[in-house]
Each structure stands twice: as structure tokens, then as C-alpha cells.
């Protein structure tokens, strides 16, 4: 399911217009990305959670030459499914 299909399905289920649903989804992802960037965990209990993670700097290898390279420290995002989402996937 892509974004436009998701928007259409939510609009049909909720009775809202597709424009309203699209703005709500944009708002959701804006709030989630801002909170995660600030280091705050965002959780919808039972469904999903988003959390910022830190990866330390490390030494890697260039697969073509075998040369050692330094990989800089970085941040990532951990997305975890909650119990209700896991149960729905069965």
C-alpha cells in the first residue's frame, strides 16, 4: 500500500476528506520526526514506537580493495511494532 492508497483508505474509513487525511498524516510525521530528532521516544502503546539510536564510530573495510576505512558516528531510528500490530500480522 502506498501513501495515496493509505490516504484513500483512511478517508473512506473515517468519513474525512482525502485532503484532511493527507494533512493529518503530514502533521503526524512532522511531529514524530521533530521529537525523534530531539531525542524523545514516540510511542503509540500497542501499535508502534519510534526511538533515536546512536551508532559509534567504527572501522570498516572497503569490499573492493580490502582497505580499512573509518566510518563516522551517526544516528538512526529504531521502529518497533507493538503487541496489537504484531497480533494483526498473524
C-alpha positions, -999 to 999 in steps of 0.1 A, spaced: 0 0 0 15 33 -10 7 67 5 -22 76 -18 -38 43 -12 -34 47 25 -49 82 24 -79 70 3 -85 40 27 -83 62 58 -107 88 42 -132 60 33 -130 45 68 -132 78 87 -155 99 65 -129 127 63 -118 142 30 -86 129 15 -71 165 18 -78 164 56 -63 129 60 -33 140 39 -27 170 62 -31 148 93 -5 123 80 19 152 72 13 165 107 19 131 123 52 126 105 63 162 112 57 158 149 73 123 150 104 134 131 109 165 153 105 145 185 129 118 174 154 143 162 153 159 197 159 125 213 124 119 226 108 84 221 74 85 205 51 56 213 16 47 204 10 19 230 2 -14 215 9 -2 179 43 13 172 72 32 187 100 54 173 133 59 191 165 76 181 196 54 183 233 62 182 259 43 163 295 47 174 324 54 150 340 22 138 365 8 114 351 -9 83 366 -24 51 362 -14 15 349 -46 -1 366 -40 -34 401 -32 -21 401 -46 15 414 -13 27 404 -2 62 382 29 64 368 49 92 330 51 94 319 82 113 294 80 143 258 86 132 222 84 144 195 61 132 159 54 141 146 22 157 109 14 148 93 -12 170 59 -29 164 36 -31 194 16 -61 206 -16 -52 187 3 -47 154 21 -80 159 -12 -98 166 -28 -82 135 1 -96 113 -6 -132 123 
